[in-house]
Amino acid sequence: MLWSVMGLATKREGAKITALEAKTNWKIEDARSDIKELQHEIEQLNLVVKSLATICQQAGVFTEAQFQDLKDFIDIQDGNLDGKAKSELQPRTCAKCNRQNQKLAKKCMWCEADL
């Protein structure tokens, strides 16, 4: 398209570029869909957490200050007081080939070394 207008591509090169553009557009749409799904999941988790915290506070399980203290205590366990908690199951890195594997993998899917 742009390349053809500029006279920089032959028909064959133009077809390759068009196919690449279509593939790229598909990947962008797929990424947008994934983002929307993740946003929805975050909103659902936010609702669940707020509901549980409200129920516990109303039942006298803890005060808001105690909840904040516990949240900070859990947050700092990964070494950073940043409002986030690391997943307990992180991807595993192979010592032999230095590639990442699934969290529960026992053997490297790349080189088959024991993890």
Secondary structure, DSSP 8 states (H G I E B T S, - for coil): -HHHHHT---HHHHHHHHHHHHHHHHHHHHHHHHHHHHHHHHHHHHHHHHHHHHHHHHTTS--HHHHHHHHHHHHHTTT--SS----SS--EE-TTT--EE-TT-SB-TTT--B-
